[in-house]
Amino acid sequence: MPKPYPKEFREDVVRVARNREPGVTLEQVAADFGVHPASLTKWIRRTEAEENAESGPVVGSGPARGESAELAEARKRIRPLEQENEVLRRAAAYLSQSGWGTACSSGLRRSCAA
């Protein structure tokens, strides 16, 4: 039986899947992270169920109008930052797979002498 993925990894993958661009499928997101699409779907459903359980209907507990506007503005600023973070994460994964970034591939041959 394979090891379960770390909680932080699952949360990151779910966040990326939920904030994906139009036209990007869950299968593509799952492939980018090396997980099975069924696992990703299960993680998303579990996250949504947890959020629904936490945000039960409470009368009169909504954010004030000013806080709501501030929250909307913060979300607008956060989305591009999350997208940039995802691009950097994918680039780092690609470069680590291709061997870039190691002392041997960067021209520092003296440190790699056998």
Backbone torsions as a table, in degrees:
resi	resn	phi	psi	omega
1	MET	NA	130.4	-179.1
2	PRO	-70.2	155.8	177.5
3	LYS	-68.2	145.0	176.0
4	PRO	-70.6	150.4	178.2
5	TYR	-71.9	147.9	177.4
6	PRO	-62.3	150.0	-177.7
7	LYS	-58.3	-42.5	-179.0
8	GLU	-61.9	-40.3	178.6
9	PHE	-62.8	-47.4	179.7
10	ARG	-59.9	-42.7	-180.0
11	GLU	-63.4	-41.2	178.4
12	ASP	-63.2	-44.7	-178.8
13	VAL	-64.6	-42.4	178.8
14	VAL	-63.8	-42.6	179.6
15	ARG	-61.2	-45.0	179.2
16	VAL	-64.1	-41.9	-179.5
17	ALA	-63.7	-39.6	-178.9
18	ARG	-73.2	-28.5	-178.1
19	ASN	-101.8	18.0	-176.0
20	ARG	-68.0	156.4	179.5
21	GLU	-71.7	155.9	175.6
22	PRO	-59.9	137.6	179.7
23	GLY	95.5	-14.2	177.7
24	VAL	-90.6	124.5	-176.3
25	THR	-89.4	162.2	175.3
26	LEU	-62.1	-34.3	178.6
27	GLU	-62.0	-39.5	178.2
28	GLN	-66.1	-42.9	178.4
29	VAL	-63.1	-44.8	179.5
30	ALA	-61.0	-42.7	179.3
31	ALA	-64.6	-38.7	179.1
32	ASP	-60.8	-34.0	-178.0
33	PHE	-98.1	-3.2	177.7
34	GLY	74.1	32.7	177.3
35	VAL	-119.3	162.3	178.6
36	HIS	-77.7	139.5	179.9
37	PRO	-56.5	-34.3	178.8
38	ALA	-65.5	-37.2	177.4
39	SER	-63.9	-44.2	179.7
40	LEU	-62.1	-43.7	178.4
41	THR	-60.3	-42.2	179.0
42	LYS	-64.2	-41.2	179.6
43	TRP	-63.9	-40.6	-179.7
44	ILE	-64.5	-45.5	179.3
45	ARG	-61.5	-42.1	179.9
46	ARG	-63.8	-42.2	179.3
47	THR	-63.2	-43.7	179.1
48	GLU	-64.4	-39.4	178.5
49	ALA	-64.3	-40.7	178.6
50	GLU	-65.9	-40.9	179.4
51	GLU	-65.9	-39.9	178.8
52	ASN	-66.1	-36.2	178.8
53	ALA	-68.8	-37.5	-179.0
54	GLU	-73.5	-35.4	-175.7
55	SER	-101.7	52.5	176.9
56	GLY	-61.8	158.6	-177.9
57	PRO	-68.2	116.2	176.8
58	VAL	-122.5	121.7	-176.2
59	VAL	-71.2	131.4	175.3
60	GLY	74.3	17.4	-178.7
61	SER	-107.6	10.8	-179.5
62	GLY	-69.0	159.0	-180.0
63	PRO	-69.4	150.6	176.8
64	ALA	-65.7	161.3	-176.5
65	ARG	-58.7	-41.5	179.3
66	GLY	-66.0	-40.2	178.0
67	GLU	-66.7	-35.9	179.6
68	SER	-64.6	-42.9	178.2
69	ALA	-66.0	-40.9	178.7
70	GLU	-64.0	-40.7	178.3
71	LEU	-64.1	-42.7	179.0
72	ALA	-62.6	-41.9	178.9
73	GLU	-65.3	-41.2	178.5
74	ALA	-63.1	-40.0	178.5
75	ARG	-64.1	-36.7	177.4
76	LYS	-63.4	-37.2	179.5
77	ARG	-75.1	-33.8	-175.5
78	ILE	-73.2	-38.7	-175.0
79	ARG	-55.9	-50.5	178.9
80	PRO	-63.6	-33.3	178.4
81	LEU	-66.2	-40.3	177.1
82	GLU	-64.7	-38.8	178.9
83	GLN	-66.3	-41.8	176.6
84	GLU	-62.3	-42.0	178.4
85	ASN	-60.2	-41.5	179.3
86	GLU	-65.3	-41.6	177.8
87	VAL	-60.8	-44.3	179.5
88	LEU	-65.3	-39.2	178.2
89	ARG	-62.7	-44.4	179.8
90	ARG	-67.0	-38.9	178.6
91	ALA	-64.2	-42.4	178.6
92	ALA	-63.0	-40.9	178.9
93	ALA	-65.0	-42.5	-179.9
94	TYR	-64.4	-46.5	-178.5
95	LEU	-66.2	-34.3	179.2
96	SER	-70.4	-32.4	178.3
97	GLN	-73.4	-32.7	-176.7
98	SER	-86.3	-5.3	178.0
99	GLY	93.2	-1.7	176.9
100	TRP	-70.1	151.3	175.7
101	GLY	91.7	-4.1	176.5
102	THR	-92.2	159.2	-178.7
103	ALA	-62.5	-35.3	-177.2
104	CYS	-69.2	-37.3	-176.0
105	SER	-87.8	-7.6	-177.6
106	SER	-97.1	9.8	175.5
107	GLY	96.1	-1.1	179.6
108	LEU	-91.2	70.0	-172.9
109	ARG	-69.1	-27.0	-178.7
110	ARG	-60.3	-35.0	-178.9
111	SER	-77.0	-10.7	-177.2
112	CYS	-109.7	8.2	-177.0
113	ALA	-60.6	135.0	-177.7
114	ALA	-93.6	NA	NA
